[in-house]
Amino acid sequence: MASDYSPYTQSLLPSHRPHQGTATDSLQRLEEIFLRFWEKRYQRKQAARNEQQNKPNT
């Protein structure tokens, strides 16, 4: 799952989760939804930045 994300987003992921309860499970689900959204946003930003760099300055 973590490999689906860019290195930046992966750095936000906790490396391990000591407690596995129902609360943590739903929190984890929320976090995954948020990170999926965040990753799309991050990739769009990167794409826009790359496009700007590729444009000749006129």
PQR file of N, CA, C, O and H, with PARSE charges and radii, in Angstrom:
ATOM      1  N   MET A   1       0.825  -1.204   0.000 -0.4000 1.5000
ATOM      2  CA  MET A   1       0.000   0.000   0.000 -0.0000 2.0000
ATOM      3  C   MET A   1       0.856   1.249   0.000  0.5500 1.7000
ATOM      4  O   MET A   1       0.613   2.178  -0.770 -0.5500 1.4000
ATOM      5  N   ALA A   2       1.870   1.271   0.875 -0.4000 1.5000
ATOM      6  CA  ALA A   2       2.702   2.466   1.004 -0.0000 2.0000
ATOM      7  C   ALA A   2       3.452   2.764  -0.293  0.5500 1.7000
ATOM      8  O   ALA A   2       3.784   3.917  -0.571 -0.5500 1.4000
ATOM      9  H   ALA A   2       2.067   0.516   1.500  0.4000 1.0000
ATOM     10  N   SER A   3       3.719   1.722  -1.086 -0.4000 1.5000
ATOM     11  CA  SER A   3       4.484   1.925  -2.315 -0.0000 2.0000
ATOM     12  C   SER A   3       3.673   2.661  -3.379  0.5500 1.7000
ATOM     13  O   SER A   3       4.222   3.080  -4.397 -0.5500 1.4000
ATOM     14  H   SER A   3       3.450   0.786  -0.860  0.4000 1.0000
ATOM     15  N   ASP A   4       2.361   2.821  -3.147 -0.4000 1.5000
ATOM     16  CA  ASP A   4       1.528   3.562  -4.094 -0.0000 2.0000
ATOM     17  C   ASP A   4       1.804   5.057  -4.032  0.5500 1.7000
ATOM     18  O   ASP A   4       1.397   5.808  -4.919 -0.5500 1.4000
ATOM     19  H   ASP A   4       1.914   2.481  -2.320  0.4000 1.0000
ATOM     20  N   TYR A   5       2.503   5.489  -2.975 -0.4000 1.5000
ATOM     21  CA  TYR A   5       2.676   6.913  -2.749 -0.0000 2.0000
ATOM     22  C   TYR A   5       4.076   7.375  -3.124  0.5500 1.7000
ATOM     23  O   TYR A   5       5.019   6.585  -3.167 -0.5500 1.4000
ATOM     24  H   TYR A   5       2.834   4.879  -2.255  0.4000 1.0000
ATOM     25  N   SER A   6       4.192   8.667  -3.393 -0.4000 1.5000
ATOM     26  CA  SER A   6       5.498   9.254  -3.657 -0.0000 2.0000
ATOM     27  C   SER A   6       6.315   9.237  -2.372  0.5500 1.7000
ATOM     28  O   SER A   6       5.756   9.114  -1.282 -0.5500 1.4000
ATOM     29  H   SER A   6       3.426   9.309  -3.358  0.4000 1.0000
ATOM     30  N   PRO A   7       7.640   9.361  -2.493 -0.5600 1.5000
ATOM     31  CA  PRO A   7       8.494   9.364  -1.299  0.2800 2.0000
ATOM     32  C   PRO A   7       8.061  10.408  -0.274  0.5500 1.7000
ATOM     33  O   PRO A   7       8.143  10.174   0.931 -0.5500 1.4000
ATOM     34  N   TYR A   8       7.595  11.569  -0.763 -0.4000 1.5000
ATOM     35  CA  TYR A   8       7.157  12.618   0.154 -0.0000 2.0000
ATOM     36  C   TYR A   8       5.978  12.152   1.001  0.5500 1.7000
ATOM     37  O   TYR A   8       5.976  12.316   2.221 -0.5500 1.4000
ATOM     38  H   TYR A   8       7.528  11.759  -1.743  0.4000 1.0000
ATOM     39  N   THR A   9       4.975  11.568   0.342 -0.4000 1.5000
ATOM     40  CA  THR A   9       3.801  11.108   1.078 -0.0000 2.0000
ATOM     41  C   THR A   9       4.160   9.943   1.986  0.5500 1.7000
ATOM     42  O   THR A   9       3.638   9.832   3.095 -0.5500 1.4000
ATOM     43  H   THR A   9       4.977  11.435  -0.649  0.4000 1.0000
ATOM     44  N   GLN A  10       5.056   9.068   1.516 -0.4000 1.5000
ATOM     45  CA  GLN A  10       5.477   7.939   2.341 -0.0000 2.0000
ATOM     46  C   GLN A  10       6.122   8.424   3.627  0.5500 1.7000
ATOM     47  O   GLN A  10       5.991   7.779   4.667 -0.5500 1.4000
ATOM     48  H   GLN A  10       5.480   9.158   0.615  0.4000 1.0000
ATOM     49  N   SER A  11       6.823   9.564   3.570 -0.4000 1.5000
ATOM     50  CA  SER A  11       7.478  10.087   4.766 -0.0000 2.0000
ATOM     51  C   SER A  11       6.451  10.522   5.804  0.5500 1.7000
ATOM     52  O   SER A  11       6.773  10.628   6.987 -0.5500 1.4000
ATOM     53  H   SER A  11       6.930  10.089   2.726  0.4000 1.0000
ATOM     54  N   LEU A  12       5.204  10.778   5.365 -0.4000 1.5000
ATOM     55  CA  LEU A  12       4.151  11.164   6.301 -0.0000 2.0000
ATOM     56  C   LEU A  12       3.508   9.949   6.964  0.5500 1.7000
ATOM     57  O   LEU A  12       2.864  10.067   8.006 -0.5500 1.4000
ATOM     58  H   LEU A  12       4.942  10.691   4.404  0.4000 1.0000
ATOM     59  N   LEU A  13       3.688   8.781   6.349 -0.4000 1.5000
ATOM     60  CA  LEU A  13       3.073   7.577   6.895 -0.0000 2.0000
ATOM     61  C   LEU A  13       3.839   7.103   8.124  0.5500 1.7000
ATOM     62  O   LEU A  13       5.068   7.043   8.101 -0.5500 1.4000
ATOM     63  H   LEU A  13       4.211   8.685   5.502  0.4000 1.0000
ATOM     64  N   PRO A  14       3.121   6.763   9.203 -0.5600 1.5000
ATOM     65  CA  PRO A  14       3.823   6.176  10.349  0.2800 2.0000
ATOM     66  C   PRO A  14       4.396   4.820   9.957  0.5500 1.7000
ATOM     67  O   PRO A  14       3.751   4.063   9.231 -0.5500 1.4000
ATOM     68  N   SER A  15       5.587   4.509  10.424 -0.4000 1.5000
ATOM     69  CA  SER A  15       6.256   3.283   9.985 -0.0000 2.0000
ATOM     70  C   SER A  15       5.598   2.043  10.581  0.5500 1.7000
ATOM     71  O   SER A  15       5.553   0.999   9.930 -0.5500 1.4000
ATOM     72  H   SER A  15       6.111   5.124  11.014  0.4000 1.0000
ATOM     73  N   HIS A  16       5.095   2.138  11.790 -0.4000 1.5000
ATOM     74  CA  HIS A  16       4.422   0.983  12.391 -0.0000 2.0000
ATOM     75  C   HIS A  16       3.321   1.469  13.321  0.5500 1.7000
ATOM     76  O   HIS A  16       3.367   2.584  13.840 -0.5500 1.4000
ATOM     77  H   HIS A  16       5.132   2.986  12.319  0.4000 1.0000
ATOM     78  N   ARG A  17       2.337   0.611  13.519 -0.4000 1.5000
ATOM     79  CA  ARG A  17       1.223   0.966  14.403 -0.0000 2.0000
ATOM     80  C   ARG A  17       1.159  -0.053  15.541  0.5500 1.7000
ATOM     81  O   ARG A  17       0.782  -1.205  15.326 -0.5500 1.4000
ATOM     82  H   ARG A  17       2.300  -0.295  13.097  0.4000 1.0000
ATOM     83  N   PRO A  18       1.527   0.371  16.746 -0.5600 1.5000
ATOM     84  CA  PRO A  18       1.553  -0.557  17.880  0.2800 2.0000
ATOM     85  C   PRO A  18       0.169  -1.065  18.274  0.5500 1.7000
ATOM     86  O   PRO A  18       0.031  -2.231  18.643 -0.5500 1.4000
ATOM     87  N   HIS A  19      -0.855  -0.219  18.203 -0.4000 1.5000
ATOM     88  CA  HIS A  19      -2.183  -0.621  18.664 -0.0000 2.0000
ATOM     89  C   HIS A  19      -3.087  -0.887  17.469  0.5500 1.7000
ATOM     90  O   HIS A  19      -3.210  -0.046  16.579 -0.5500 1.4000
ATOM     91  H   HIS A  19      -0.742   0.728  17.902  0.4000 1.0000
ATOM     92  N   GLN A  20      -3.714  -2.047  17.450 -0.4000 1.5000
ATOM     93  CA  GLN A  20      -4.685  -2.343  16.404 -0.0000 2.0000
ATOM     94  C   GLN A  20      -6.049  -2.584  17.038  0.5500 1.7000
ATOM     95  O   GLN A  20      -6.379  -3.710  17.409 -0.5500 1.4000
ATOM     96  H   GLN A  20      -3.613  -2.730  18.173  0.4000 1.0000
ATOM     97  N   GLY A  21      -6.823  -1.539  17.156 -0.4000 1.5000
ATOM     98  CA  GLY A  21      -8.173  -1.669  17.691 -0.0000 2.0000
ATOM     99  C   GLY A  21      -9.153  -1.140  16.678  0.5500 1.7000
ATOM    100  O   GLY A  21      -8.759  -0.761  15.575 -0.5500 1.4000
ATOM    101  H   GLY A  21      -6.555  -0.624  16.854  0.4000 1.0000
ATOM    102  N   THR A  22     -10.424  -1.106  17.028 -0.4000 1.5000
ATOM    103  CA  THR A  22     -11.418  -0.610  16.081 -0.0000 2.0000
ATOM    104  C   THR A  22     -11.213   0.878  15.823  0.5500 1.7000
ATOM    105  O   THR A  22     -11.390   1.348  14.699 -0.5500 1.4000
ATOM    106  H   THR A  22     -10.744  -1.414  17.924  0.4000 1.0000
ATOM    107  N   ALA A  23     -10.838   1.619  16.867 -0.4000 1.5000
ATOM    108  CA  ALA A  23     -10.621   3.056  16.701 -0.0000 2.0000
ATOM    109  C   ALA A  23      -9.463   3.307  15.739  0.5500 1.7000
ATOM    110  O   ALA A  23      -9.554   4.152  14.849 -0.5500 1.4000
ATOM    111  H   ALA A  23     -10.693   1.237  17.780  0.4000 1.0000
ATOM    112  N   THR A  24      -8.369   2.562  15.929 -0.4000 1.5000
ATOM    113  CA  THR A  24      -7.211   2.746  15.056 -0.0000 2.0000
ATOM    114  C   THR A  24      -7.547   2.328  13.634  0.5500 1.7000
ATOM    115  O   THR A  24      -7.082   2.945  12.676 -0.5500 1.4000
ATOM    116  H   THR A  24      -8.294   1.875  16.652  0.4000 1.0000
ATOM    117  N   ASP A  25      -8.353   1.286  13.495 -0.4000 1.5000
ATOM    118  CA  ASP A  25      -8.720   0.825  12.159 -0.0000 2.0000
ATOM    119  C   ASP A  25      -9.462   1.910  11.389  0.5500 1.7000
ATOM    120  O   ASP A  25      -9.166   2.168  10.222 -0.5500 1.4000
ATOM    121  H   ASP A  25      -8.731   0.785  14.274  0.4000 1.0000
ATOM    122  N   SER A  26     -10.434   2.547  12.053 -0.4000 1.5000
ATOM    123  CA  SER A  26     -11.190   3.584  11.351 -0.0000 2.0000
ATOM    124  C   SER A  26     -10.323   4.812  11.121  0.5500 1.7000
ATOM    125  O   SER A  26     -10.456   5.490  10.102 -0.5500 1.4000
ATOM    126  H   SER A  26     -10.674   2.337  13.001  0.4000 1.0000
ATOM    127  N   LEU A  27      -9.434   5.099  12.070 -0.4000 1.5000
ATOM    128  CA  LEU A  27      -8.495   6.205  11.888 -0.0000 2.0000
ATOM    129  C   LEU A  27      -7.597   5.926  10.693  0.5500 1.7000
ATOM    130  O   LEU A  27      -7.339   6.806   9.871 -0.5500 1.4000
ATOM    131  H   LEU A  27      -9.326   4.548  12.898  0.4000 1.0000
ATOM    132  N   GLN A  28      -7.129   4.692  10.611 -0.4000 1.5000
ATOM    133  CA  GLN A  28      -6.246   4.297   9.518 -0.0000 2.0000
ATOM    134  C   GLN A  28      -6.970   4.434   8.183  0.5500 1.7000
ATOM    135  O   GLN A  28      -6.392   4.877   7.191 -0.5500 1.4000
ATOM    136  H   GLN A  28      -7.338   3.977  11.278  0.4000 1.0000
ATOM    137  N   ARG A  29      -8.248   4.045   8.174 -0.4000 1.5000
ATOM    138  CA  ARG A  29      -9.030   4.147   6.947 -0.0000 2.0000
ATOM    139  C   ARG A  29      -9.164   5.611   6.536  0.5500 1.7000
ATOM    140  O   ARG A  29      -9.000   5.953   5.365 -0.5500 1.4000
ATOM    141  H   ARG A  29      -8.718   3.684   8.980  0.4000 1.0000
ATOM    142  N   LEU A  30      -9.462   6.470   7.507 -0.4000 1.5000
ATOM    143  CA  LEU A  30      -9.564   7.907   7.244 -0.0000 2.0000
ATOM    144  C   LEU A  30      -8.245   8.438   6.707  0.5500 1.7000
ATOM    145  O   LEU A  30      -8.208   9.219   5.757 -0.5500 1.4000
ATOM    146  H   LEU A  30      -9.595   6.192   8.459  0.4000 1.0000
ATOM    147  N   GLU A  31      -7.170   7.998   7.336 -0.4000 1.5000
ATOM    148  CA  GLU A  31      -5.844   8.462   6.948 -0.0000 2.0000
ATOM    149  C   GLU A  31      -5.530   8.045   5.511  0.5500 1.7000
ATOM    150  O   GLU A  31      -4.962   8.820   4.741 -0.5500 1.4000
ATOM    151  H   GLU A  31      -7.201   7.363   8.108  0.4000 1.0000
ATOM    152  N   GLU A  32      -5.903   6.818   5.160 -0.4000 1.5000
ATOM    153  CA  GLU A  32      -5.645   6.335   3.803 -0.0000 2.0000
ATOM    154  C   GLU A  32      -6.435   7.137   2.782  0.5500 1.7000
ATOM    155  O   GLU A  32      -5.928   7.465   1.710 -0.5500 1.4000
ATOM    156  H   GLU A  32      -6.364   6.189   5.785  0.4000 1.0000
ATOM    157  N   ILE A  33      -7.698   7.455   3.126 -0.4000 1.5000
ATOM    158  CA  ILE A  33      -8.514   8.267   2.224 -0.0000 2.0000
ATOM    159  C   ILE A  33      -7.873   9.633   2.039  0.5500 1.7000
ATOM    160  O   ILE A  33      -7.765  10.141   0.923 -0.5500 1.4000
ATOM    161  H   ILE A  33      -8.110   7.188   3.997  0.4000 1.0000
ATOM    162  N   PHE A  34      -7.446  10.221   3.162 -0.4000 1.5000
ATOM    163  CA  PHE A  34      -6.812  11.536   3.098 -0.0000 2.0000
ATOM    164  C   PHE A  34      -5.526  11.485   2.289  0.5500 1.7000
ATOM    165  O   PHE A  34      -5.275  12.355   1.456 -0.5500 1.4000
ATOM    166  H   PHE A  34      -7.534   9.808   4.069  0.4000 1.0000
ATOM    167  N   LEU A  35      -4.709  10.462   2.536 -0.4000 1.5000
ATOM    168  CA  LEU A  35      -3.429  10.370   1.844 -0.0000 2.0000
ATOM    169  C   LEU A  35      -3.621  10.128   0.352  0.5500 1.7000
ATOM    170  O   LEU A  35      -2.840  10.610  -0.468 -0.5500 1.4000
ATOM    171  H   LEU A  35      -4.913   9.755   3.213  0.4000 1.0000
ATOM    172  N   ARG A  36      -4.669   9.374   0.005 -0.4000 1.5000
ATOM    173  CA  ARG A  36      -4.944   9.151  -1.416 -0.0000 2.0000
ATOM    174  C   ARG A  36      -5.272  10.483  -2.081  0.5500 1.7000
ATOM    175  O   ARG A  36      -4.797  10.783  -3.176 -0.5500 1.4000
ATOM    176  H   ARG A  36      -5.303   8.982   0.672  0.4000 1.0000
ATOM    177  N   PHE A  37      -6.098  11.278  -1.392 -0.4000 1.5000
ATOM    178  CA  PHE A  37      -6.450  12.609  -1.886 -0.0000 2.0000
ATOM    179  C   PHE A  37      -5.205  13.484  -1.957  0.5500 1.7000
ATOM    180  O   PHE A  37      -4.978  14.181  -2.947 -0.5500 1.4000
ATOM    181  H   PHE A  37      -6.484  11.035  -0.503  0.4000 1.0000
ATOM    182  N   TRP A  38      -4.400  13.441  -0.896 -0.4000 1.5000
ATOM    183  CA  TRP A  38      -3.194  14.259  -0.814 -0.0000 2.0000
ATOM    184  C   TRP A  38      -2.230  13.913  -1.947  0.5500 1.7000
ATOM    185  O   TRP A  38      -1.632  14.796  -2.562 -0.5500 1.4000
ATOM    186  H   TRP A  38      -4.584  12.875  -0.092  0.4000 1.0000
ATOM    187  N   GLU A  39      -2.091  12.611  -2.213 -0.4000 1.5000
ATOM    188  CA  GLU A  39      -1.165  12.155  -3.242 -0.0000 2.0000
ATOM    189  C   GLU A  39      -1.598  12.667  -4.616  0.5500 1.7000
ATOM    190  O   GLU A  39      -0.754  13.090  -5.406 -0.5500 1.4000
ATOM    191  H   GLU A  39      -2.577  11.893  -1.713  0.4000 1.0000
ATOM    192  N   LYS A  40      -2.901  12.635  -4.913 -0.4000 1.5000
ATOM    193  CA  LYS A  40      -3.395  13.148  -6.194 -0.0000 2.0000
ATOM    194  C   LYS A  40      -3.080  14.625  -6.315  0.5500 1.7000
ATOM    195  O   LYS A  40      -2.638  15.095  -7.363 -0.5500 1.4000
ATOM    196  H   LYS A  40      -3.587  12.291  -4.271  0.4000 1.0000
ATOM    197  N   ARG A  41      -3.310  15.353  -5.231 -0.4000 1.5000
ATOM    198  CA  ARG A  41      -3.055  16.792  -5.198 -0.0000 2.0000
ATOM    199  C   ARG A  41      -1.564  17.060  -5.417  0.5500 1.7000
ATOM    200  O   ARG A  41      -1.181  17.958  -6.167 -0.5500 1.4000
ATOM    201  H   ARG A  41      -3.669  14.972  -4.379  0.4000 1.0000
ATOM    202  N   TYR A  42      -0.747  16.270  -4.753 -0.4000 1.5000
ATOM    203  CA  TYR A  42       0.707  16.417  -4.851 -0.0000 2.0000
ATOM    204  C   TYR A  42       1.166  16.151  -6.284  0.5500 1.7000
ATOM    205  O   TYR A  42       1.991  16.892  -6.819 -0.5500 1.4000
ATOM    206  H   TYR A  42      -1.058  15.540  -4.144  0.4000 1.0000
ATOM    207  N   GLN A  43       0.641  15.109  -6.899 -0.4000 1.5000
ATOM    208  CA  GLN A  43       1.030  14.770  -8.270 -0.0000 2.0000
ATOM    209  C   GLN A  43       0.594  15.850  -9.250  0.5500 1.7000
ATOM    210  O   GLN A  43       1.316  16.158 -10.198 -0.5500 1.4000
ATOM    211  H   GLN A  43      -0.030  14.508  -6.465  0.4000 1.0000
ATOM    212  N   ARG A  44      -0.598  16.435  -9.024 -0.4000 1.5000
ATOM    213  CA  ARG A  44      -1.047  17.526  -9.892 -0.0000 2.0000
ATOM    214  C   ARG A  44      -0.112  18.718  -9.776  0.5500 1.7000
ATOM    215  O   ARG A  44       0.239  19.345 -10.777 -0.5500 1.4000
ATOM    216  H   ARG A  44      -1.185  16.185  -8.253  0.4000 1.0000
ATOM    217  N   LYS A  45       0.290  19.029  -8.544 -0.4000 1.5000
ATOM    218  CA  LYS A  45       1.207  20.148  -8.318 -0.0000 2.0000
ATOM    219  C   LYS A  45       2.527  19.903  -9.040  0.5500 1.7000
ATOM    220  O   LYS A  45       3.061  20.800  -9.692 -0.5500 1.4000
ATOM    221  H   LYS A  45       0.005  18.520  -7.731  0.4000 1.0000
ATOM    222  N   GLN A  46       3.052  18.682  -8.918 -0.4000 1.5000
ATOM    223  CA  GLN A  46       4.307  18.328  -9.568 -0.0000 2.0000
ATOM    224  C   GLN A  46       4.181  18.464 -11.084  0.5500 1.7000
ATOM    225  O   GLN A  46       5.071  19.002 -11.743 -0.5500 1.4000
ATOM    226  H   GLN A  46       2.618  17.953  -8.388  0.4000 1.0000
ATOM    227  N   ALA A  47       3.075  17.976 -11.626 -0.4000 1.5000
ATOM    228  CA  ALA A  47       2.854  18.039 -13.066 -0.0000 2.0000
ATOM    229  C   ALA A  47       2.807  19.489 -13.529  0.5500 1.7000
ATOM    230  O   ALA A  47       3.389  19.841 -14.555 -0.5500 1.4000
ATOM    231  H   ALA A  47       2.352  17.540 -11.090  0.4000 1.0000
ATOM    232  N   ALA A  48       2.108  20.331 -12.764 -0.4000 1.5000
ATOM    233  CA  ALA A  48       2.008  21.744 -13.117 -0.0000 2.0000
ATOM    234  C   ALA A  48       3.383  22.401 -13.060  0.5500 1.7000
ATOM    235  O   ALA A  48       3.725  23.212 -13.920 -0.5500 1.4000
ATOM    236  H   ALA A  48       1.636  20.045 -11.930  0.4000 1.0000
ATOM    237  N   ARG A  49       4.163  22.049 -12.050 -0.4000 1.5000
ATOM    238  CA  ARG A  49       5.499  22.620 -11.908 -0.0000 2.0000
ATOM    239  C   ARG A  49       6.386  22.194 -13.079  0.5500 1.7000
ATOM    240  O   ARG A  49       7.139  23.001 -13.625 -0.5500 1.4000
ATOM    241  H   ARG A  49       3.885  21.390 -11.351  0.4000 1.0000
ATOM    242  N   ASN A  50       6.287  20.914 -13.458 -0.4000 1.5000
ATOM    243  CA  ASN A  50       7.084  20.417 -14.574 -0.0000 2.0000
ATOM    244  C   ASN A  50       6.696  21.109 -15.874  0.5500 1.7000
ATOM    245  O   ASN A  50       7.555  21.439 -16.692 -0.5500 1.4000
ATOM    246  H   ASN A  50       5.676  20.258 -13.015  0.4000 1.0000
ATOM    247  N   GLU A  51       5.394  21.328 -16.059 -0.4000 1.5000
ATOM    248  CA  GLU A  51       4.921  22.007 -17.264 -0.0000 2.0000
ATOM    249  C   GLU A  51       5.496  23.410 -17.345  0.5500 1.7000
ATOM    250  O   GLU A  51       5.938  23.853 -18.406 -0.5500 1.4000
ATOM    251  H   GLU A  51       4.696  21.061 -15.394  0.4000 1.0000
ATOM    252  N   GLN A  52       5.485  24.106 -16.214 -0.4000 1.5000
ATOM    253  CA  GLN A  52       6.001  25.474 -16.194 -0.0000 2.0000
ATOM    254  C   GLN A  52       7.489  25.492 -16.522  0.5500 1.7000
ATOM    255  O   GLN A  52       7.965  26.384 -17.225 -0.5500 1.4000
ATOM    256  H   GLN A  52       5.126  23.746 -15.353  0.4000 1.0000
ATOM    257  N   GLN A  53       8.221  24.506 -16.013 -0.4000 1.5000
ATOM    258  CA  GLN A  53       9.656  24.445 -16.272 -0.0000 2.0000
ATOM    259  C   GLN A  53       9.935  24.167 -17.742  0.5500 1.7000
ATOM    260  O   GLN A  53      10.918  24.657 -18.298 -0.5500 1.4000
ATOM    261  H   GLN A  53       7.834  23.782 -15.442  0.4000 1.0000
ATOM    262  N   ASN A  54       9.065  23.376 -18.370 -0.4000 1.5000
ATOM    263  CA  ASN A  54       9.278  23.007 -19.764 -0.0000 2.0000
ATOM    264  C   ASN A  54       8.937  24.133 -20.729  0.5500 1.7000
ATOM    265  O   ASN A  54       9.407  24.144 -21.867 -0.5500 1.4000
ATOM    266  H   ASN A  54       8.267  22.977 -17.918  0.4000 1.0000
ATOM    267  N   LYS A  55       8.114  25.090 -20.272 -0.4000 1.5000
ATOM    268  CA  LYS A  55       7.744  26.200 -21.146 -0.0000 2.0000
ATOM    269  C   LYS A  55       8.924  27.152 -21.304  0.5500 1.7000
ATOM    270  O   LYS A  55       9.569  27.510 -20.319 -0.5500 1.4000
ATOM    271  H   LYS A  55       7.733  25.081 -19.347  0.4000 1.0000
ATOM    272  N   PRO A  56       9.208  27.562 -22.536 -0.5600 1.5000
ATOM    273  CA  PRO A  56      10.276  28.560 -22.721  0.2800 2.0000
ATOM    274  C   PRO A  56       9.837  29.910 -22.170  0.5500 1.7000
ATOM    275  O   PRO A  56       8.689  30.314 -22.355 -0.5500 1.4000
ATOM    276  N   ASN A  57      10.732  30.598 -21.504 -0.4000 1.5000
ATOM    277  CA  ASN A  57      10.390  31.907 -20.947 -0.0000 2.0000
ATOM    278  C   ASN A  57      10.374  32.952 -22.048  0.5500 1.7000
ATOM    279  O   ASN A  57      11.419  33.309 -22.592 -0.5500 1.4000
ATOM    280  H   ASN A  57      11.665  30.269 -21.353  0.4000 1.0000
ATOM    281  N   THR A  58       9.175  33.445 -22.376 -0.4000 1.5000
ATOM    282  CA  THR A  58       9.079  34.446 -23.443 -0.0000 2.0000
ATOM    283  C   THR A  58       8.478  35.718 -22.888  0.5500 1.7000
ATOM    284  O   THR A  58       8.309  36.692 -23.622 -0.5500 1.4000
ATOM    285  H   THR A  58       8.326  33.156 -21.934  0.4000 1.0000
TER
END
